[in-house]
């Protein structure tokens, strides 16, 4: 599922909870909530990618070191 769709589904579920509680919020607030959720997903993905990049960099260094040993 794409992050935008996921953020919208979370927002829609939140809207349902708010409505069931007998409350309401302006549509603009739900749009802002979707953007905040999407930004949070982006941040989590970037942090995960940075960790993977660090691991790949360490692995590349190890491969270069091993290649020099066999040279």
C-alpha positions in Angstrom: 0.0 0.0 0.0 1.3 3.5 -0.8 2.0 5.8 2.0 -0.5 8.4 0.9 -3.3 5.8 0.8 -2.1 4.4 4.2 -2.2 7.8 5.7 -5.7 8.4 4.4 -7.0 5.1 5.7 -5.6 5.9 9.2 -7.2 9.4 9.0 -10.5 7.9 7.9 -10.4 5.5 10.9 -9.7 8.4 13.2 -12.6 10.3 11.7 -14.8 7.3 12.4 -13.7 7.2 16.0 -14.3 10.9 16.5 -17.7 10.6 14.9 -18.7 7.6 17.0 -17.7 9.6 20.1 -20.2 12.3 19.0 -17.6 14.8 18.1 -16.5 16.4 14.8 -13.6 18.3 13.4 -13.4 20.4 10.3 -12.4 18.6 7.1 -9.2 20.8 7.0 -8.0 19.2 10.2 -8.4 15.7 8.7 -6.4 16.8 5.7 -3.7 18.1 7.9 -3.7 14.9 9.9 -3.2 12.9 6.7 -0.2 15.1 5.8 1.3 14.6 9.3 0.8 10.9 9.2 2.4 10.8 5.7 5.3 12.9 7.0 5.8 10.5 9.9 5.8 7.5 7.5 8.4 9.3 5.3 10.6 10.0 8.4 10.5 6.4 9.5 11.3 5.2 6.0 14.3 7.6 5.7 15.6 6.5 9.0 15.4 2.8 8.0 17.0 3.5 4.7 19.9 5.4 6.4 20.5 2.3 8.6 20.5 0.1 5.6 22.9 2.4 3.8 25.2 2.3 6.8 25.2 -1.5 6.7 25.9 -1.5 3.0 28.7 0.9 3.5 30.3 -1.3 6.1 29.8 -4.4 3.9 31.4 -2.6 1.0 34.4 -1.7 3.2 34.7 -5.3 4.3 34.5 -6.6 0.7 37.3 -4.1 -0.4 39.4 -5.2 2.5 38.9 -8.9 1.6 39.7 -8.1 -2.1 43.0 -6.5 -1.1 43.9 -9.7 0.9 43.4 -11.8 -2.2 45.1 -9.3 -4.5 
